[in-house]
Amino acid sequence: MSDPYDLVELSLDEVQALRHVVLRPGLDEQIVVESCNDHLEGAAHFGVREGGAVIAIGSISPDPHPSGGGFGWWRLRMMAVHPDFAGKGLGSVVLGACARHAAENGGVAMWANARMTAVGFYMRNGWMFDGEEFVDADTQLPHLRMTRMIGNVKLT
Ligand SMILES: CC(C)(COP(=O)(O)OP(=O)(O)OC[C@H]1O[C@@H](n2cnc3c(N)ncnc32)[C@H](O)[C@@H]1OP(=O)(O)O)[C@@H](O)C(=O)NCCC(=O)NCCS
């Protein structure tokens, strides 16, 4: 990745600010925005820094597909790019880092509950939708479940 951007692994603390700004605007900043998967063994957070600031994030963890079928599923959560940096390919870079982490740890496929407004982003990155639109309980926003096999993601 070219300057001034650095792709890095982040701690849970380091993803909090952007989770607030992009995914949970209006939520008290003292409240930690945790995914139920953040503390699972193998869970990891990746992001892009510009200078000291974290400007893109995504989190990945092993988690069976909700249908219960298959082996080696990982779940992507909390993808966000600061609006000042949208459209520069940073979300795709973070998605790639999450896929690489899953692959290196035995992952075969990924799933996510995607906001309807972000479905095009996932499709551009080779994900497919799976099922019907639903309203997410946390955000009350319409979502679609999406999936992606890891074997055909370019991991270099
Ligand atoms: C969705 C999001 C992560 C995309 O990040 P990004 O860095 O802007 O995306 P990229 O620049 O890597 O885009 C890759 C491709 O997807 C397309 N794309 C990006 N966001 C899109 C969207 N919301 N709808 C349709 N297409 C989109 C881009 O145009 C680009 O296409 P191209 O390859 O033809 O140029 C970011 O806009 C964001 O944080 N949105 C708000 C929070 C959110 O919805 N997060 C996802 C929760 S499920």
The ligand as an SDF file (V2000), in Angstrom:
LIG
                    3D

 48 50  0  0  0  0  0  0  0  0999 V2000
  -18.7820    0.7840    2.6130 C   0  0  0  0  0  0  0  0  0  0  0  0
  -17.3440    1.3050    2.8900 C   0  0  0  0  0  0  0  0  0  0  0  0
  -16.6550    0.3940    3.9070 C   0  0  0  0  0  0  0  0  0  0  0  0
  -16.5730    1.2640    1.5550 C   0  0  0  0  0  0  0  0  0  0  0  0
  -15.2160    1.6760    1.7720 O   0  0  0  0  0  0  0  0  0  0  0  0
  -14.4070    2.4620    0.6270 P   0  0  0  0  0  0  0  0  0  0  0  0
  -12.9950    2.5800    1.0450 O   0  0  0  0  0  0  0  0  0  0  0  0
  -15.1260    3.7020    0.3130 O   0  0  0  0  0  0  0  0  0  0  0  0
  -14.5570    1.4640   -0.6120 O   0  0  0  0  0  0  0  0  0  0  0  0
  -13.5120    1.2360   -1.8060 P   0  0  0  0  0  0  0  0  0  0  0  0
  -12.9450    2.5540   -2.2040 O   0  0  0  0  0  0  0  0  0  0  0  0
  -12.5580    0.1540   -1.4330 O   0  0  0  0  0  0  0  0  0  0  0  0
  -14.5200    0.7400   -2.9450 O   0  0  0  0  0  0  0  0  0  0  0  0
  -14.3230   -0.4320   -3.7270 C   0  0  0  0  0  0  0  0  0  0  0  0
  -15.3680   -0.4380   -4.8180 C   0  0  0  0  0  0  0  0  0  0  0  0
  -16.6750   -0.5040   -4.2370 O   0  0  0  0  0  0  0  0  0  0  0  0
  -17.4600    0.6070   -4.6670 C   0  0  0  0  0  0  0  0  0  0  0  0
  -18.2280    1.0620   -3.5220 N   0  0  0  0  0  0  0  0  0  0  0  0
  -17.7530    1.5530   -2.3750 C   0  0  0  0  0  0  0  0  0  0  0  0
  -18.7620    1.8520   -1.5250 N   0  0  0  0  0  0  0  0  0  0  0  0
  -19.8950    1.5400   -2.1880 C   0  0  0  0  0  0  0  0  0  0  0  0
  -21.2620    1.6020   -1.8390 C   0  0  0  0  0  0  0  0  0  0  0  0
  -21.6670    2.0510   -0.6330 N   0  0  0  0  0  0  0  0  0  0  0  0
  -22.1810    1.2000   -2.7650 N   0  0  0  0  0  0  0  0  0  0  0  0
  -21.7830    0.7420   -3.9870 C   0  0  0  0  0  0  0  0  0  0  0  0
  -20.4810    0.6440   -4.3660 N   0  0  0  0  0  0  0  0  0  0  0  0
  -19.5520    1.0390   -3.4750 C   0  0  0  0  0  0  0  0  0  0  0  0
  -16.4530    1.6560   -5.1060 C   0  0  0  0  0  0  0  0  0  0  0  0
  -17.0120    2.5480   -6.0320 O   0  0  0  0  0  0  0  0  0  0  0  0
  -15.3540    0.8150   -5.6920 C   0  0  0  0  0  0  0  0  0  0  0  0
  -15.7160    0.4350   -6.9880 O   0  0  0  0  0  0  0  0  0  0  0  0
  -14.6390    0.4710   -8.2040 P   0  0  0  0  0  0  0  0  0  0  0  0
  -13.6740   -0.6440   -7.8890 O   0  0  0  0  0  0  0  0  0  0  0  0
  -15.4660    0.2380   -9.4040 O   0  0  0  0  0  0  0  0  0  0  0  0
  -13.9840    1.8110   -8.1520 O   0  0  0  0  0  0  0  0  0  0  0  0
  -17.3560    2.7670    3.4050 C   0  0  0  0  0  0  0  0  0  0  0  0
  -17.9500    3.6060    2.4560 O   0  0  0  0  0  0  0  0  0  0  0  0
  -18.0740    2.9600    4.7290 C   0  0  0  0  0  0  0  0  0  0  0  0
  -17.4450    2.9100    5.7700 O   0  0  0  0  0  0  0  0  0  0  0  0
  -19.3910    3.2090    4.6840 N   0  0  0  0  0  0  0  0  0  0  0  0
  -20.1670    3.5190    5.8990 C   0  0  0  0  0  0  0  0  0  0  0  0
  -20.1920    2.3780    6.9100 C   0  0  0  0  0  0  0  0  0  0  0  0
  -20.6940    1.1010    6.3200 C   0  0  0  0  0  0  0  0  0  0  0  0
  -21.7100    1.0420    5.6350 O   0  0  0  0  0  0  0  0  0  0  0  0
  -19.9370    0.0170    6.6020 N   0  0  0  0  0  0  0  0  0  0  0  0
  -20.2960   -1.3110    6.1650 C   0  0  0  0  0  0  0  0  0  0  0  0
  -21.1780   -1.9050    7.2000 C   0  0  0  0  0  0  0  0  0  0  0  0
  -21.7880   -3.4790    6.6330 S   0  0  0  0  0  0  0  0  0  0  0  0
  1  2  1  0
  2  3  1  0
  2  4  1  0
  2 36  1  0
  4  5  1  0
  5  6  1  0
  6  7  2  0
  6  8  1  0
  6  9  1  0
  9 10  1  0
 10 11  2  0
 10 12  1  0
 10 13  1  0
 13 14  1  0
 14 15  1  0
 15 16  1  0
 15 30  1  0
 16 17  1  0
 17 18  1  0
 17 28  1  0
 18 19  1  0
 18 27  1  0
 19 20  2  0
 20 21  1  0
 21 22  1  0
 21 27  2  0
 22 23  1  0
 22 24  2  0
 24 25  1  0
 25 26  2  0
 26 27  1  0
 28 29  1  0
 28 30  1  0
 30 31  1  0
 31 32  1  0
 32 33  2  0
 32 34  1  0
 32 35  1  0
 36 37  1  0
 36 38  1  0
 38 39  2  0
 38 40  1  0
 40 41  1  0
 41 42  1  0
 42 43  1  0
 43 44  2  0
 43 45  1  0
 45 46  1  0
 46 47  1  0
 47 48  1  0
M  END
$$$$
